[in-house]
């Protein structure tokens, strides 16, 4: 049985008798977390606006918003 080997700061490998365990730490920086949350909020907001347009307008505008919703989702 070997010890624990590290590849970089976030990946460690432990070899056992009949198996190998790979652990990948999934921590992200605060800046990355804020960026992801802002993206999610913006994406959700865009979907809400497209949904509002699809149910508010009629005719060709409604088709535009429905088509946009298909690609949004």
Phi and psi in degrees as GROMACS dihedral restraints (atoms count N, CA, C in turn):
[ dihedral_restraints ]
;  ai    aj    ak    al  type     phi  dphi    fc
    3     4     5     6     1   -94.8    20    10
    4     5     6     7     1   171.9    20    10
    6     7     8     9     1   -85.3    20    10
    7     8     9    10     1  -163.6    20    10
    9    10    11    12     1   -94.7    20    10
   10    11    12    13     1   126.8    20    10
   12    13    14    15     1  -107.5    20    10
   13    14    15    16     1   144.9    20    10
   15    16    17    18     1  -113.5    20    10
   16    17    18    19     1   138.9    20    10
   18    19    20    21     1  -117.3    20    10
   19    20    21    22     1   100.5    20    10
   21    22    23    24     1    76.4    20    10
   22    23    24    25     1  -161.9    20    10
   24    25    26    27     1   -87.4    20    10
   25    26    27    28     1   -23.9    20    10
   27    28    29    30     1  -112.8    20    10
   28    29    30    31     1    -7.2    20    10
   30    31    32    33     1  -118.7    20    10
   31    32    33    34     1   127.6    20    10
   33    34    35    36     1  -131.2    20    10
   34    35    36    37     1   146.6    20    10
   36    37    38    39     1  -125.8    20    10
   37    38    39    40     1   128.4    20    10
   39    40    41    42     1  -121.2    20    10
   40    41    42    43     1   124.8    20    10
   42    43    44    45     1  -100.6    20    10
   43    44    45    46     1   127.1    20    10
   45    46    47    48     1  -110.3    20    10
   46    47    48    49     1  -178.1    20    10
   48    49    50    51     1   -59.3    20    10
   49    50    51    52     1   -47.2    20    10
   51    52    53    54     1  -120.6    20    10
   52    53    54    55     1     7.0    20    10
   54    55    56    57     1  -153.7    20    10
   55    56    57    58     1   162.3    20    10
   57    58    59    60     1  -123.0    20    10
   58    59    60    61     1   132.1    20    10
   60    61    62    63     1  -110.1    20    10
   61    62    63    64     1   127.1    20    10
   63    64    65    66     1  -114.5    20    10
   64    65    66    67     1   124.7    20    10
   66    67    68    69     1  -115.4    20    10
   67    68    69    70     1   124.4    20    10
   69    70    71    72     1  -115.2    20    10
   70    71    72    73     1   115.0    20    10
   72    73    74    75     1   -74.9    20    10
   73    74    75    76     1   132.6    20    10
   75    76    77    78     1  -107.5    20    10
   76    77    78    79     1    31.9    20    10
   78    79    80    81     1   -78.8    20    10
   79    80    81    82     1   146.5    20    10
   81    82    83    84     1  -126.7    20    10
   82    83    84    85     1   161.0    20    10
   84    85    86    87     1   -74.2    20    10
   85    86    87    88     1   164.6    20    10
   87    88    89    90     1   -62.4    20    10
   88    89    90    91     1   -38.7    20    10
   90    91    92    93     1   -63.7    20    10
   91    92    93    94     1   -39.7    20    10
   93    94    95    96     1   -66.5    20    10
   94    95    96    97     1   -39.4    20    10
   96    97    98    99     1   -64.5    20    10
   97    98    99   100     1   -43.6    20    10
   99   100   101   102     1   -63.4    20    10
  100   101   102   103     1   -41.8    20    10
  102   103   104   105     1   -61.7    20    10
  103   104   105   106     1   -43.8    20    10
  105   106   107   108     1   -64.5    20    10
  106   107   108   109     1   -40.8    20    10
  108   109   110   111     1   -67.7    20    10
  109   110   111   112     1   -38.2    20    10
  111   112   113   114     1   -66.1    20    10
  112   113   114   115     1   -40.8    20    10
  114   115   116   117     1   -62.7    20    10
  115   116   117   118     1   -44.9    20    10
  117   118   119   120     1   -62.1    20    10
  118   119   120   121     1   -43.4    20    10
  120   121   122   123     1   -63.2    20    10
  121   122   123   124     1   -43.0    20    10
  123   124   125   126     1   -65.2    20    10
  124   125   126   127     1   -41.9    20    10
  126   127   128   129     1   -64.5    20    10
  127   128   129   130     1   -41.7    20    10
  129   130   131   132     1   -66.9    20    10
  130   131   132   133     1   -42.7    20    10
  132   133   134   135     1   -60.3    20    10
  133   134   135   136     1   -42.2    20    10
  135   136   137   138     1   -61.9    20    10
  136   137   138   139     1   -42.7    20    10
  138   139   140   141     1   -62.3    20    10
  139   140   141   142     1   -39.3    20    10
  141   142   143   144     1   -64.1    20    10
  142   143   144   145     1   -42.9    20    10
  144   145   146   147     1   -64.8    20    10
  145   146   147   148     1   -40.7    20    10
  147   148   149   150     1   -65.3    20    10
  148   149   150   151     1   -40.9    20    10
  150   151   152   153     1   -64.1    20    10
  151   152   153   154     1   -41.0    20    10
  153   154   155   156     1   -60.8    20    10
  154   155   156   157     1   -45.2    20    10
  156   157   158   159     1   -64.1    20    10
  157   158   159   160     1   -37.1    20    10
  159   160   161   162     1   -66.7    20    10
  160   161   162   163     1   -31.8    20    10
  162   163   164   165     1   -97.6    20    10
  163   164   165   166     1   -10.6    20    10
  165   166   167   168     1   -95.9    20    10
  166   167   168   169     1   -45.3    20    10
  168   169   170   171     1   -88.8    20    10
  169   170   171   172     1   166.1    20    10
  171   172   173   174     1  -127.3    20    10
  172   173   174   175     1   175.5    20    10
  174   175   176   177     1    66.8    20    10
  175   176   177   178     1  -137.6    20    10
  177   178   179   180     1   -66.1    20    10
  178   179   180   181     1   -33.6    20    10
  180   181   182   183     1   -63.5    20    10
  181   182   183   184     1   -39.4    20    10
  183   184   185   186     1   -63.8    20    10
  184   185   186   187     1   -41.7    20    10
  186   187   188   189     1   -62.1    20    10
  187   188   189   190     1   -39.1    20    10
  189   190   191   192     1   -60.6    20    10
  190   191   192   193     1   -48.5    20    10
  192   193   194   195     1   -66.2    20    10
  193   194   195   196     1   -38.6    20    10
  195   196   197   198     1   -65.8    20    10
  196   197   198   199     1   -41.2    20    10
  198   199   200   201     1   -63.3    20    10
  199   200   201   202     1   -40.0    20    10
  201   202   203   204     1   -64.9    20    10
  202   203   204   205     1   -38.2    20    10
  204   205   206   207     1   -64.0    20    10
  205   206   207   208     1   -35.4    20    10
  207   208   209   210     1   -62.4    20    10
  208   209   210   211     1   -44.7    20    10
  210   211   212   213     1   -75.7    20    10
  211   212   213   214     1   -26.9    20    10
  213   214   215   216     1   -65.5    20    10
  214   215   216   217     1   -42.7    20    10
